[in-house]
Amino acid sequence: MAVHPSPARPAAAPVFEQEIRFCRTQDGVRLAYAIHGSGPPLVVVSCWLSHLQHDWRSPVWRHFLDQLGAIATVIRYDERGFGMSDWNVDDFSLEARVGDLEAILAATGQERFALLGMSGGSAVAMAYASRHPERVSRLILYGTVCGEPVALSPDERAEEETYRSMIRVGWAKEDADFRRVFTKRFIPDATEEQMRWFDDLQRMSTSPANAVASRIARQQVNIHDELSRITAPTIVLQATGDRSTSFDNAVTVSSRVPGARLVSLESRNHILLADEPAWSVFINEVSAFLEPDRRAHSERTDRPAEELSPRERDVLRLAAEGRTNDEIAATLTVSVRTVERHLSNTYAKLGLSGRVARAAAVAAYLRHRVD
């Protein structure tokens, strides 16, 4: 499969801080979500193994977070039953997980956004894009499922039962021997440090019961008929040697989503590592694919910047330094309500709304230093 030419790799990613917040779904599950970066919104429906805080300092994941944050305002979350979200849940169905995404979008105030579905999260992203075409500007799929229930041969069924037994027995143990089997499937070319980190992620991301229940539910997902209704521009990226998700999945999805483009990545790793060539291809392709969203976002946020009043610029300058509204009010000798009013006026002038408005406004200030 030919790999399309890509633009130059983005410059070294800036260092961002993430904001972690919480919301609740319609069935009462508490979800944790995080926001970081600058640019147009990119909502990430990630794989089931995640922990917002643990991932932030990860030798396995951090390059994803840094470089995606350099090109977009990244909104990501821990799914129900995982990470910093509620573990005490029993519904891991696709409909419940789509409901989780809808709760995150409501909490962050997003109306239109790019959507990145990674690994098991790809089913949620595809289902949402099919059902809400007016809200998804672009769809990125990485390590995707095929959208059909998993059909296992007798030998494959025996292997699957072995994996489930290993999760039940070894997932929560101090000794990582059982978990290392899964680690080597996900990142076979990782260093020992990276493998140890991923061993730890498994145990702290969820309970053995949740890991098994979620695995079973994901294998039953059927969105075959929905793929042809996806209208958003779509790119599918897949490692050719990935043992966790088959390259055939990517071929199937690419053939069913109208106009989807398939990009093959020469790697054995389910999670691309920072020092392998496939990572450069991935981030270049994603950056180029999001460029229309980036241009539109820049036009919305840059043109009115000079209309900001001197005091609104002062407030943005202090917000860019990481000051809270209380601290900004104390520095400028005004009330907190006045600070909030200046921020609201700034968001309106920049065409911003929702929970990511502050981060986007600060990003616009840092880009142009309107002083």
Secondary structure as GFF3:
##gff-version 3
##sequence-region A 1 371
A	DSSP	beta_strand	19	24	.	.	.	ID=ss1
A	DSSP	beta_strand	30	37	.	.	.	ID=ss2
A	DSSP	beta_strand	41	45	.	.	.	ID=ss3
A	DSSP	alpha_helix	52	56	.	.	.	ID=ss4
A	DSSP	alpha_helix	62	69	.	.	.	ID=ss5
A	DSSP	beta_strand	73	78	.	.	.	ID=ss6
A	DSSP	alpha_helix	94	108	.	.	.	ID=ss7
A	DSSP	beta_strand	113	118	.	.	.	ID=ss8
A	DSSP	three_ten_helix	119	121	.	.	.	ID=ss9
A	DSSP	alpha_helix	122	131	.	.	.	ID=ss10
A	DSSP	beta_strand	136	142	.	.	.	ID=ss11
A	DSSP	alpha_helix	154	170	.	.	.	ID=ss12
A	DSSP	alpha_helix	177	186	.	.	.	ID=ss13
A	DSSP	alpha_helix	192	205	.	.	.	ID=ss14
A	DSSP	alpha_helix	208	219	.	.	.	ID=ss15
A	DSSP	three_ten_helix	224	229	.	.	.	ID=ss16
A	DSSP	beta_strand	234	239	.	.	.	ID=ss17
A	DSSP	alpha_helix	247	256	.	.	.	ID=ss18
A	DSSP	beta_strand	261	265	.	.	.	ID=ss19
A	DSSP	alpha_helix	277	302	.	.	.	ID=ss20
A	DSSP	three_ten_helix	305	307	.	.	.	ID=ss21
A	DSSP	alpha_helix	310	320	.	.	.	ID=ss22
A	DSSP	alpha_helix	325	332	.	.	.	ID=ss23
A	DSSP	alpha_helix	336	350	.	.	.	ID=ss24
A	DSSP	alpha_helix	357	368	.	.	.	ID=ss25
###
